[in-house]
Amino acid sequence: MTQIFIEARYEKTSEYVFLNTIIKELGFSEAQYKIICVGGNSNLIKAANKFKENTIEGGKNLIIFDADTPATG
């Protein structure tokens, strides 16, 4: 399975809906991927165990974050 980690907090955000729609339109089934909302860039470290478990199981991990302002890097 491919896990996609996004910066959004909730599944109802426009980022989640947009990404999910594109993935479905490309023909992927929900069994092939999972979008995980981490709730901000500072919370990505909390998802480390999900990363490791998925890698051990032969899955792939993607991180999709944006840069909001120069102050946030």
N, CA, C and O atoms as a GROMACS GRO file, in nm:
protein
  292
    1MET      N    1   0.084  -0.118   0.000
    1MET     CA    2   0.000   0.000   0.000
    1MET      C    3   0.088   0.124   0.000
    1MET      O    4   0.198   0.125   0.056
    2THR      N    5   0.038   0.225  -0.063
    2THR     CA    6   0.106   0.355  -0.062
    2THR      C    7   0.036   0.445   0.038
    2THR      O    8  -0.084   0.468   0.029
    3GLN      N    9   0.113   0.496   0.132
    3GLN     CA   10   0.060   0.592   0.230
    3GLN      C   11   0.106   0.731   0.188
    3GLN      O   12   0.223   0.754   0.161
    4ILE      N   13   0.009   0.823   0.185
    4ILE     CA   14   0.038   0.960   0.146
    4ILE      C   15   0.010   1.049   0.266
    4ILE      O   16  -0.104   1.061   0.310
    5PHE      N   17   0.114   1.112   0.318
    5PHE     CA   18   0.102   1.198   0.434
    5PHE      C   19   0.086   1.342   0.387
    5PHE      O   20   0.170   1.394   0.313
    6ILE      N   21  -0.023   1.406   0.432
    6ILE     CA   22  -0.046   1.545   0.394
    6ILE      C   23  -0.053   1.632   0.518
    6ILE      O   24  -0.078   1.582   0.629
    7GLU      N   25  -0.032   1.760   0.500
    7GLU     CA   26  -0.023   1.855   0.610
    7GLU      C   27  -0.158   1.886   0.674
    7GLU      O   28  -0.163   1.934   0.788
    8ALA      N   29  -0.266   1.860   0.604
    8ALA     CA   30  -0.401   1.895   0.652
    8ALA      C   31  -0.433   1.827   0.785
    8ALA      O   32  -0.372   1.726   0.822
    9ARG      N   33  -0.530   1.885   0.855
    9ARG     CA   34  -0.573   1.828   0.984
    9ARG      C   35  -0.687   1.728   0.969
    9ARG      O   36  -0.696   1.632   1.045
   10TYR      N   37  -0.774   1.751   0.870
   10TYR     CA   38  -0.895   1.671   0.857
   10TYR      C   39  -0.916   1.623   0.715
   10TYR      O   40  -0.865   1.683   0.620
   11GLU      N   41  -0.991   1.516   0.700
   11GLU     CA   42  -1.020   1.461   0.569
   11GLU      C   43  -1.115   1.549   0.487
   11GLU      O   44  -1.124   1.532   0.366
   12LYS      N   45  -1.184   1.642   0.550
   12LYS     CA   46  -1.278   1.727   0.477
   12LYS      C   47  -1.212   1.852   0.420
   12LYS      O   48  -1.281   1.936   0.361
   13THR      N   49  -1.081   1.867   0.436
   13THR     CA   50  -1.014   1.984   0.382
   13THR      C   51  -1.006   1.975   0.230
   13THR      O   52  -1.014   1.867   0.172
   14SER      N   53  -0.988   2.088   0.166
   14SER     CA   54  -0.980   2.091   0.020
   14SER      C   55  -0.858   2.013  -0.030
   14SER      O   56  -0.864   1.952  -0.136
   15GLU      N   57  -0.749   2.016   0.044
   15GLU     CA   58  -0.629   1.942   0.004
   15GLU      C   59  -0.656   1.792  -0.003
   15GLU      O   60  -0.619   1.726  -0.100
   16TYR      N   61  -0.720   1.740   0.100
   16TYR     CA   62  -0.751   1.597   0.104
   16TYR      C   63  -0.846   1.558  -0.009
   16TYR      O   64  -0.821   1.463  -0.082
   17VAL      N   65  -0.954   1.634  -0.022
   17VAL     CA   66  -1.056   1.603  -0.125
   17VAL      C   67  -0.994   1.610  -0.264
   17VAL      O   68  -1.020   1.522  -0.347
   18PHE      N   69  -0.914   1.712  -0.290
   18PHE     CA   70  -0.849   1.728  -0.420
   18PHE      C   71  -0.758   1.609  -0.450
   18PHE      O   72  -0.768   1.549  -0.557
   19LEU      N   73  -0.670   1.575  -0.358
   19LEU     CA   74  -0.576   1.466  -0.379
   19LEU      C   75  -0.650   1.334  -0.396
   19LEU      O   76  -0.616   1.255  -0.485
   20ASN      N   77  -0.749   1.308  -0.314
   20ASN     CA   78  -0.825   1.184  -0.322
   20ASN      C   79  -0.898   1.174  -0.457
   20ASN      O   80  -0.902   1.066  -0.517
   21THR      N   81  -0.954   1.283  -0.503
   21THR     CA   82  -1.024   1.284  -0.631
   21THR      C   83  -0.929   1.254  -0.746
   21THR      O   84  -0.962   1.176  -0.835
   22ILE      N   85  -0.812   1.316  -0.746
   22ILE     CA   86  -0.715   1.293  -0.853
   22ILE      C   87  -0.670   1.147  -0.855
   22ILE      O   88  -0.661   1.085  -0.961
   23ILE      N   89  -0.642   1.093  -0.738
   23ILE     CA   90  -0.596   0.954  -0.731
   23ILE      C   91  -0.703   0.859  -0.785
   23ILE      O   92  -0.672   0.766  -0.859
   24LYS      N   93  -0.827   0.881  -0.747
   24LYS     CA   94  -0.936   0.797  -0.798
   24LYS      C   95  -0.952   0.812  -0.949
   24LYS      O   96  -0.973   0.714  -1.019
   25GLU      N   97  -0.941   0.936  -1.000
   25GLU     CA   98  -0.954   0.960  -1.144
   25GLU      C   99  -0.842   0.892  -1.223
   25GLU      O  100  -0.861   0.858  -1.339
   26LEU      N  101  -0.727   0.873  -1.160
   26LEU     CA  102  -0.617   0.803  -1.225
   26LEU      C  103  -0.637   0.651  -1.227
   26LEU      O  104  -0.558   0.578  -1.286
   27GLY      N  105  -0.743   0.605  -1.160
   27GLY     CA  106  -0.778   0.463  -1.166
   27GLY      C  107  -0.728   0.379  -1.050
   27GLY      O  108  -0.736   0.256  -1.056
   28PHE      N  109  -0.679   0.442  -0.946
   28PHE     CA  110  -0.633   0.365  -0.830
   28PHE      C  111  -0.751   0.333  -0.740
   28PHE      O  112  -0.842   0.414  -0.722
   29SER      N  113  -0.750   0.213  -0.682
   29SER     CA  114  -0.855   0.175  -0.589
   29SER      C  115  -0.816   0.218  -0.448
   29SER      O  116  -0.699   0.240  -0.419
   30GLU      N  117  -0.916   0.228  -0.362
   30GLU     CA  118  -0.889   0.269  -0.224
   30GLU      C  119  -0.804   0.167  -0.149
   30GLU      O  120  -0.745   0.200  -0.046
   31ALA      N  121  -0.797   0.044  -0.198
   31ALA     CA  122  -0.714  -0.058  -0.135
   31ALA      C  123  -0.566  -0.036  -0.165
   31ALA      O  124  -0.480  -0.095  -0.099
   32GLN      N  125  -0.535   0.048  -0.263
   32GLN     CA  126  -0.396   0.071  -0.303
   32GLN      C  127  -0.328   0.186  -0.231
   32GLN      O  128  -0.206   0.196  -0.231
   33TYR      N  129  -0.406   0.273  -0.169
   33TYR     CA  130  -0.346   0.391  -0.106
   33TYR      C  131  -0.427   0.433   0.017
   33TYR      O  132  -0.542   0.395   0.035
   34LYS      N  133  -0.361   0.511   0.099
   34LYS     CA  134  -0.426   0.569   0.216
   34LYS      C  135  -0.369   0.709   0.235
   34LYS      O  136  -0.247   0.727   0.239
   35ILE      N  137  -0.457   0.808   0.247
   35ILE     CA  138  -0.413   0.944   0.272
   35ILE      C  139  -0.423   0.968   0.423
   35ILE      O  140  -0.528   0.947   0.484
   36ILE      N  141  -0.314   1.013   0.481
   36ILE     CA  142  -0.307   1.034   0.625
   36ILE      C  143  -0.285   1.182   0.654
   36ILE      O  144  -0.186   1.240   0.609
   37CYS      N  145  -0.375   1.243   0.727
   37CYS     CA  146  -0.362   1.383   0.768
   37CYS      C  147  -0.279   1.388   0.896
   37CYS      O  148  -0.311   1.322   0.994
   38VAL      N  149  -0.173   1.468   0.894
   38VAL     CA  150  -0.086   1.475   1.012
   38VAL      C  151  -0.109   1.600   1.096
   38VAL      O  152  -0.060   1.608   1.209
   39GLY      N  153  -0.181   1.697   1.044
   39GLY     CA  154  -0.215   1.814   1.124
   39GLY      C  155  -0.103   1.915   1.140
   39GLY      O  156  -0.088   1.975   1.246
   40GLY      N  157  -0.023   1.934   1.037
   40GLY     CA  158   0.083   2.034   1.041
   40GLY      C  159   0.221   1.973   1.030
   40GLY      O  160   0.241   1.856   1.065
   41ASN      N  161   0.316   2.052   0.982
   41ASN     CA  162   0.450   1.999   0.960
   41ASN      C  163   0.520   1.958   1.088
   41ASN      O  164   0.606   1.869   1.086
   42SER      N  165   0.486   2.019   1.199
   42SER     CA  166   0.551   1.982   1.325
   42SER      C  167   0.502   1.847   1.378
   42SER      O  168   0.563   1.791   1.469
   43ASN      N  169   0.394   1.795   1.323
   43ASN     CA  170   0.342   1.665   1.367
   43ASN      C  171   0.388   1.549   1.281
   43ASN      O  172   0.352   1.434   1.310
   44LEU      N  173   0.466   1.574   1.179
   44LEU     CA  174   0.510   1.466   1.092
   44LEU      C  175   0.589   1.360   1.169
   44LEU      O  176   0.578   1.241   1.139
   45ILE      N  177   0.667   1.402   1.265
   45ILE     CA  178   0.747   1.307   1.344
   45ILE      C  179   0.658   1.205   1.416
   45ILE      O  180   0.702   1.093   1.442
   46LYS      N  181   0.536   1.243   1.447
   46LYS     CA  182   0.443   1.152   1.515
   46LYS      C  183   0.398   1.038   1.425
   46LYS      O  184   0.345   0.938   1.474
   47ALA      N  185   0.418   1.052   1.296
   47ALA     CA  186   0.378   0.949   1.200
   47ALA      C  187   0.493   0.854   1.168
   47ALA      O  188   0.479   0.767   1.081
   48ALA      N  189   0.605   0.868   1.234
   48ALA     CA  190   0.723   0.787   1.204
   48ALA      C  191   0.696   0.638   1.214
   48ALA      O  192   0.745   0.561   1.131
   49ASN      N  193   0.620   0.595   1.313
   49ASN     CA  194   0.592   0.452   1.327
   49ASN      C  195   0.509   0.399   1.210
   49ASN      O  196   0.531   0.287   1.166
   50LYS      N  197   0.415   0.479   1.161
   50LYS     CA  198   0.336   0.438   1.044
   50LYS      C  199   0.426   0.423   0.922
   50LYS      O  200   0.408   0.332   0.841
   51PHE      N  201   0.523   0.512   0.910
   51PHE     CA  202   0.622   0.505   0.802
   51PHE      C  203   0.697   0.373   0.809
   51PHE      O  204   0.706   0.299   0.711
   52LYS      N  205   0.751   0.344   0.926
   52LYS     CA  206   0.833   0.225   0.943
   52LYS      C  207   0.753   0.098   0.919
   52LYS      O  208   0.800   0.008   0.848
   53GLU      N  209   0.635   0.089   0.976
   53GLU     CA  210   0.551  -0.030   0.959
   53GLU      C  211   0.518  -0.054   0.812
   53GLU      O  212   0.526  -0.166   0.764
   54ASN      N  213   0.480   0.052   0.742
   54ASN     CA  214   0.445   0.038   0.601
   54ASN      C  215   0.566  -0.003   0.518
   54ASN      O  216   0.552  -0.083   0.425
   55THR      N  217   0.682   0.050   0.549
   55THR     CA  218   0.804   0.014   0.477
   55THR      C  219   0.838  -0.132   0.499
   55THR      O  220   0.873  -0.203   0.404
   56ILE      N  221   0.828  -0.179   0.621
   56ILE     CA  222   0.856  -0.319   0.653
   56ILE      C  223   0.761  -0.412   0.576
   56ILE      O  224   0.801  -0.521   0.534
   57GLU      N  225   0.638  -0.369   0.559
   57GLU     CA  226   0.538  -0.448   0.487
   57GLU      C  227   0.553  -0.437   0.335
   57GLU      O  228   0.475  -0.497   0.261
   58GLY      N  229   0.651  -0.362   0.288
   58GLY     CA  230   0.677  -0.348   0.146
   58GLY      C  231   0.603  -0.233   0.080
   58GLY      O  232   0.600  -0.223  -0.042
   59GLY      N  233   0.544  -0.146   0.160
   59GLY     CA  234   0.469  -0.033   0.106
   59GLY      C  235   0.558   0.087   0.078
   59GLY      O  236   0.677   0.088   0.108
   60LYS      N  237   0.496   0.186   0.018
   60LYS     CA  238   0.566   0.312  -0.013
   60LYS      C  239   0.504   0.425   0.066
   60LYS      O  240   0.385   0.421   0.098
   61ASN      N  241   0.584   0.525   0.098
   61ASN     CA  242   0.540   0.642   0.173
   61ASN      C  243   0.571   0.768   0.094
   61ASN      O  244   0.681   0.784   0.041
   62LEU      N  245   0.472   0.856   0.086
   62LEU     CA  246   0.490   0.986   0.021
   62LEU      C  247   0.453   1.096   0.119
   62LEU      O  248   0.361   1.080   0.200
   63ILE      N  249   0.523   1.208   0.112
   63ILE     CA  250   0.491   1.324   0.194
   63ILE      C  251   0.460   1.439   0.099
   63ILE      O  252   0.540   1.473   0.012
   64ILE      N  253   0.342   1.499   0.117
   64ILE     CA  254   0.304   1.614   0.035
   64ILE      C  255   0.270   1.728   0.130
   64ILE      O  256   0.163   1.732   0.190
   65PHE      N  257   0.363   1.821   0.141
   65PHE     CA  258   0.348   1.940   0.224
   65PHE      C  259   0.375   2.062   0.138
   65PHE      O  260   0.437   2.052   0.033
   66ASP      N  261   0.328   2.177   0.183
   66ASP     CA  262   0.355   2.300   0.110
   66ASP      C  263   0.431   2.397   0.202
   66ASP      O  264   0.437   2.378   0.324
   67ALA      N  265   0.487   2.498   0.142
   67ALA     CA  266   0.555   2.603   0.217
   67ALA      C  267   0.462   2.723   0.220
   67ALA      O  268   0.436   2.784   0.116
   68ASP      N  269   0.413   2.758   0.337
   68ASP     CA  270   0.313   2.864   0.347
   68ASP      C  271   0.373   3.004   0.343
   68ASP      O  272   0.322   3.091   0.272
   69THR      N  273   0.480   3.027   0.417
   69THR     CA  274   0.539   3.160   0.425
   69THR      C  275   0.690   3.145   0.442
   69THR      O  276   0.738   3.038   0.479
   70PRO      N  277   0.765   3.250   0.416
   70PRO     CA  278   0.910   3.244   0.441
   70PRO      C  279   0.941   3.214   0.588
   70PRO      O  280   1.043   3.151   0.617
   71ALA      N  281   0.857   3.258   0.679
   71ALA     CA  282   0.881   3.237   0.820
   71ALA      C  283   0.873   3.090   0.859
   71ALA      O  284   0.940   3.048   0.953
   72THR      N  285   0.794   3.012   0.789
   72THR     CA  286   0.781   2.869   0.822
   72THR      C  287   0.880   2.783   0.745
   72THR      O  288   0.879   2.661   0.759
   73GLY      N  289   0.962   2.844   0.665
   73GLY     CA  290   1.065   2.772   0.595
   73GLY      C  291   1.019   2.708   0.468
   73GLY      O  292   1.098   2.643   0.399
   0.00000   0.00000   0.00000
